[in-house]
Amino acid sequence: MPLDNASPFTDTDDKYVAAAYALGVTAGTSADAFSPDLLLNREQAAVMLTRVYKKLAFDAWSLSSDSSFDLEFEQTKEFTDDGKISDWAKNSVYFMAANGIIKGVSETEFAPKNTTEEEAALGYANATREAAILLAARTAKLELPEKIDATIPDPYQDVQEAPIKPNDPNAYTVAFIGGSLTEGGALWISNTKSVLEQNMPDKTIYTLNAGKGGTTSAYGAARFMEDVGQYEPDMVVIEFAVNDRYYGEENSKIYMESLVRQCLRLPKVPVVVFVYAPLPYDKDSDTYASWANGVAWKEEIARHYGIKSINVYDYMQRDYNNIKDEKGYATFRDYLNTMYSGTDAHGGYQKYGEAIIEAFSNDFNGCMTVPLKKEVYCTEKRDIVEARYKQLMITNPAIYYLGEWETYTKYNPLKTDDPYAKIPVKHFSYPFFTEGEKQVVNKVAAFGFMSKAAAFSINYTSSSAGSNVKVYIDGTQATAISCYSENNRVNYNSDWVSLPNDGKEHKVILSVEEPTADKYVFRFGSVIERFTK
């Protein structure tokens, strides 16, 4: 691979040192010094060789993102001098030992570095030139793992029925995007697939579940291209009626229209269907009224673009009227409670499927409508409706870290005894919590990036403490973002923070200093940038 032979070191001009710096194998002993005459100890050798291995194994690896890349191996028995091994070197030491590259000086002792004057005089734990050649040869023989994409794992890999881009000339892909009613909606998604198979026997129907519980259409619009659009689906089913019910008229319209406009930007415009999933409340309740208002606002967008919408609540009302006498239901709520009881919060999935089957059976061609290419409906917010988004994941080299950070993985669980700060390996039903989350516990840390966007937000923010994240733009504090999340529930998207939007690059730093509680956790998964014309 081509390498930049420039390095910041002023005490050596060795081209191989410069190459090692470019690869990320070494950062030197200071910002501008390599210290070429210093002897290398065994734990340093282990770290450098492990970095070489990671550089070859992971395309996105860099020295700054090293902690995000874990190597799976069966650890050898702990060395008796484990306490002498530096914390930053332990993973590399045991990886090297497990693979027989840097073995212990005995069966029980590793000898990571010299710790006394006597050991230094004897050259204890130093790596000789001969040993360095041997270690390099052993490392070269290691079998590299299959190349992987070093990002947070796909949240939908467990529920996806087939490859998103199947190599099938008869493929017809249906993408579902919404909240928890979509994320957990395997039953009604399966019903949708079945009715399409019946009406399109010449097609092979594939489904993509892009639901994320607890999210609104605003976050749906922000992640649409990342989670749905890039796969160029033939149909997109959009469900956000429940989570948007307190979102207000303007936002409900803006972001639902944004989802439609993004569908219109795809190479082949897909069929679009709105699904209005219900809440278990009677029509005379305030909760129903807020939901119904949200549905009415979404219907304005559906009518403007000439697309089909399916109201599951109305279907269930009719079903209730047909069976209430037979079943002895005194109220609609009694009927709903048979499906929304116990631990199954969304037990009405069967009825969602029935509503969709009925809608497609009654008007299949109407349900298969591609949105009309019309002028923007929410003209006063055209910039947001037509916005484009970009996600910078935590492993993206464009994000840099200041202070002390750790990466939470299944091998490195959250270090806190605060019961409200614990992160289960699988947090509720959100697989992206399983690995790759940056975290800070009782520490001072910050992260930053350069941006030409009009605005940005922080994704997957969550904290057990009521602290804020201070936002600095070009060195001046602009605002603070709340990262409080009751009982550590997920706050998927922070408020949007405006940037100058002048076409110039601006430096953004977010500081998670000064926590307001003794036990403090902050974590995030990505930065979302919003670009407007």
N, C-alpha and C positions, 0 to 999 in steps of 0.2 A: 504494500500500500504506500502511496506517496506520503512523505513526511515533511513537515516544516522544520528545517534544520536550525531555526532561530531558537534561542532559549534566553531566559533572564539571568543566567548565571554569569557572574563576572570573574570567577576563579577557575574557569575551564572553558576551552573552546573545542573540546572533544566532540566530534560529530555524533558519536554513539550516545553520549550523554544527552545531547540535544534531541536525538531521536527518542530516547527513553522518556524525556520530558514531554515530547509531543504525543507519545502514546499514553501518557498518564501513569507510567510505571514509577516515576519518582517525581517528587515536588521539591527536592533539595532539602537542605537543612535550614534555609531561611528564604525570604522572598528573592534574594539575588545571589545566594551561595549554594554550591553543590557539595563543597568540602571533599574533593576527590581523594585526599590523602588519608581520610578517616577509614578505619577498618569497619567492615560490614559484620554485624553480628547475625546470629542464626534466625532470630525472629524477624529482623529486617529483610533477610533473604527470603523468608517464607512469604512476607507481605508482597515484596516486589514480584516474585514468581507467580503468586496468586493473581496479581493485577494483570500480568501478561496473559495468563489463562483466561481471565474474564474478558480482556480486550478481544481475544480471539473467539470467545464463545458467544458474546453478547454484542450485537451491532451497536446498541445505544449506550454501552457502558462508557463512562468517563470517570476521572478521579473524583470529581465533585459529586457524582451520583453513585459512588461505589456502595454506600450502605443500602441502596435499594436493590442490590443484586445478591441474592443468597445462593450459595452452592449447596446442593443436597449431597450428603455423604454420611456414612456410618462412622460416628466419632469413635476414636480409639479410647481406651481407658485413660482417665485423667492422669496427667503426669504429676509426680510427687512435688515437682517445683512449679506447678501451675500458678501459684501465687506470684512468681517472678516474671511470668509472661505478661507483657503489657496488654491492657484491655483491647487496644486498637489492633493487636496482632493475633489475638487468640483464635479467631475464626480461621485465619490463614494458616496458623501453626498446625491446628488439628486437621485442616484440609490436606496440607502437605504430608502430615504424618499418616493420615488414613490412606493416602495413595502411595506411601512408601517413597516419597521424594526427599523429604528432609526427615530422617528418622531420629529418634532420641539417641543421646550418647550412651544410654543403657536402656534396658527394657522398661525402666520406670522414670527416667530423668530425661528432660529435653535440652536443658542448658540454653535458654533463650538469649541471655546476654550476661556479661560480667557485671557483678554488683559490688565488688570489693577491689581495693588496690592490688591485692595479691592475685586475684583472678585476672585483672587487666594485665599485670606483668607477665602472666603465664599465657596470655592470649586465649583464655578460657572463653568459649562460645563464639569466637570469631570464625568467620568463614574464609578459608584460604582460596587462592585463585584456582587451585586444582579442584577443590570442592565445588566452586562456582560452576566450573565446566560440567562436572558430574550432575549437579542439580539441574542445570539447564537441559542436559541430555534427557534426564528422567522426565522433566516437565514436557518436553517435546513429544514424548511417547504417550502422554495422557490422551485418551480418546475424548474429543470434544463432544459436548451434547449437541443435539440438533439446534440450529439457530432459532432463537425465540424473539418475539417482540417484547421488549422490556417496558411494558406499560402495565397499568392495573388490569387484571384479568377481565375479559368480557363479562359484564354483569348478567348476560342472557345465555351464556353457554349451556347452562343446565336445563333450560326450558326450550331451547331451539330444537325444532324437530328435524331439520335438515340443513345442509350447507346453505348459506345465505345466497351465494351466487352459484347455484347448481349448474353443472355442465350438462344441461338438458334442454334440447330445442323446444320441448313442449312445456317448459317450466312456467308457472304463474305464481309469483310471490306476493303474499299478502302480509303487510306489516301492521302491527297494532301498537299504538303509542297512547299512553295515558298514565293513570295513577295505580294504586294497589288493585283496583278492580280489573285492570288489565294485566298487571304483573302476575296476579294469582288466578287469572281467568282462563285456565287451560280448558275448562269445560265449554264455555261459550265460544272460545276461539276454535275449538274442535268442531262445534256446531256450524260455525261459519265456513270452515273448511269443507265440511260434509255437503252443505247446500251448494257450494261452488262446484264441487266434484260432480254433483248430480246434474247441474246445468251446463257444465263444461267438460264433458267426458273425454275430450281430446287433449285436455290439459293435465299436467301433474302439479297439484297445488302444494306449495311450500309456505310455511308461516314463520314470521319473525315476531317474537314477543319483546317489544321495547318499552314495557311498562315499568314505572318506578313508583313505589308506594309513597303517598304523602306529597306528591308534587303537583304543581299547577301547570297551566298551559304556557306560562312564561318560561319555565324551565324546559318544557317540552319544545318550545320554539328555539331556545338556545342550543339544545342538543340534537335537534331534528336531523341535520345533515350528518352529524357524527354517528348517530345511532340508527337512522333510517335511510335518509336520502342517498348516502354513498352506495347503498345496495340496490338502488334503482328499482324499487318494488313496482308491481303492476297495480296494486291497490293499497291504500292507506286508510286504516280505520282509526279515528281519533276519539278518545274518551277522556274528558276532563270535567264533566258537569259537576261531580261531587266536590272535588277539591277547589273548583273555582267559585263555589257558591258565595263566599264572602270576599271575593276578589274585586268586586265593583264592576260597573258597566263598562267603563272605558278599557280597563285592562282585559276583561273577558273578551271584548271584541278585538282589541289590538292583537293579542297573541294567538287567538284562533285564526284570525286573518293572516297573521304571519306564517302559521303552519300551512295554510292553503297556498300562499304566495311562494313559499319554498317548494311546494309540490309543483307549482307552475314553472319553476326554474329548472326542474329535472330534464334530462335529455328526452325522455318520454314521459309525458304528463300522466300520472296514475289516476285511477278511479279514486275518489275520496268520499268517505262515509263518516258522518258524525254519529256517535252513539251516546245517548243520554242515560247513563246508568243511574239508578235511583238510590235514595236513602230510605231507611225503614221508618218513615213518619207519615202520619195522616195529613190530608190536604189542609186541615184547619190549623196546622202547627206553623210556628214562625220559621222553623228549619225548612219545612217544605216550601214556604213562600220565598225564602232566599234562594233555594235551589231552582224553583220555577222561574224566578227572575233571570238567573244565570242562563237557563235554557232559552228563554225568550231572546236574550242578547245574542246567543250563539246562532239562533235561528235566523237572525238578520243577516249574518255572514253566510249561512247556508243558502238562503234565498238569493242573495246577491250573486253568488257563484253558481247557482243552479245545481247544487249537490244534494244528495239524499241524507236525511237524518232519521234515526230510529230512536223513539222515545220508549224506553223499557218500562218506565213508571206507568205510562198510560196503558201498556199491554197488561201489566200486573193489576191495574185497577179493573180492567175488563174481566180478567181471569177471576179476580175476587168476587165480582158481581155474579159470575156464572156458578161459583161453587160455595158461596157463603152460607146459603141455606142448608145445603147438603152437609157441609162440614161444621155448621154451628158457629160460624164466626160472627161476633157481634159488631166488630169494627174492622176496618181495613188494617189497623195495627195488629189485631189478633192474627190475621192472615199473614202479615209480614213477619211476625214473631216466629212462625213455624219455620221460616227460612233464615232468620237473623237471630239465632239463639245459641247459647253455649259459647264455645270457643271459636266457632266458625263465623267470623264477623261478616262474611259476605256469602251467606248460604243461599242467596237468591240467584246464584250463577246459572242454575238450570233454567230459570225464567228468562234470563238474559238471552240464553241460547234460543229459547222458544220464540222470543220477540224478534230475533234476527231471522230465524227460519221463516216466520210469518211474513216479515217485510220483504224478503227476497222472493218468497213464493208468490206473493200478491203482485209484486212489481219488480221482476228481476231486472229488466232493462233500465228501469228508473234507478235502481240501486247501483247499477254499473255506469254511473255518470262521471265523466271527467269534468273538473271545474272549468267554467267558462273563463276565457282570458279577457277580463274586464279591468276597468280602472280601480284603483284602491278605494275601498269603502271608507275606512277611517282616515280621511284625507288630512286631518289636523295632526296626526301622528304617523304620517307617511314614512318618516325616517326610520321609525322603529318597526313598522310593518314590513318595510323592505330591507331591514337590517340583515347583515351577514355575521356569522359567529365563528370564532376559532377557539379551540380548547388547548390550553397548555397543561399537559399532565405533569404530575409532580416529578417525573423522571426526565422531563424535557430539559435539555441543556440551557435553554433560554431562561429558566428559573434558577436563581442562585440563592444560596442559604448563608445566613449570618448567625453566629452564636451557636448554641448547642441544639442539635436535632437528633432524633432517633427515628428509625423506621419500624413500625409495628408490622410484624408478620406472625404466622402461626408458630414460627420457631422463636420469635422474640416477642412474647406477649406484653401487653401494657404493664408497666412497672408502677403500680399504685395499689394501696390497700383500701382506697375509697370505693365502697360498693357502688356508688353512682357513677364512677368513672371507668368501670370495667367495660371492655369491648369484647363481647363474645366472638369466637372464631367466625360464627355466622350471625351477624347482628340482625335479628328478626329475619327478614328474607332478602337481605341485601348482600349478595356475595362479594361486592367490591370492598367490603370491610375485611376480607380474609387476608389480604396482604397489600403492601405497598403504600400504606398511609403514613405520612409524616406526622410525628407527634412531638410534643414538648411537655415535660412533666416537671413542675417546680424549677423551671429554668428560664433563662432569657434567650429568646430566639427571634429571628426575623427572616423574611424572604423577600425577594424583589425580582423585577423584570423590566425590560424596556418595551414601550408600547406606543403605537400610532393610532390605537383604537379611540372611538368616541367615548366608550365607557367599558368597565369591567366589573365582574363579580367573582366571588370565591365560591367554589363548589365543594360540597361535602363538609362544610364547616360544622364543627360540633364541639361542645365543651361542657364539662360538668360544673364549671364555675362561671359566675356572671361577669366575666371580663370582656373588654373590648379589644379589638385589633386596631391599632393606630395606623392610619394611612398617610404616607408622605408622598407628595408628588413634586418632583424636582427639588427635594430638600425641605419643603414646607408642608407642615401637617395640614391636610385638607379636611379630613373627617375621621370618624371611627366606625368600625363595623362591629355590631354585636355578634358574639359567637356563643351566646348562651343557648343551651338546649336542655329543657327540663328532663331530668332522669336520663340524660344522655341520648335522648331521641335525636333523630337525624334532622338537621336543618340543611336541606340540599343546596340552596342557593342564597347567598347573602344579597343585601340590597345592591343595586347598581351604583357604582361610583363614577361620576363623569370625569372625563379627561379633556384637555383643551381642544381636541379634535381639529387641529390646525395643520394636519399632515406631517407634523414633526414628531420625532421620537421623544418620549418623555420617560423619566426614570421614576418607577413606582417602588416604594418599599413599604411593607406591612410589618409592623412590630407587634409581637405578642408579649411585650414586657409588662411588668407591674400587674400581675394577676391579683384579683380581688378575693382569692381564697387560698388557704394553705395548700390544698391539693388541687393542682391545676392541670388541665389537659386541653390542648388545642390540636386539631388535626385538619387536614384538607386534602382533596384529591386532585384539584385542577383549578386553573384560572380560566375564566371564560371572558374573552374579549368580544365586544360588540362594535362592528364597523357600520357606519351609516354614510350615505352619499353626501 
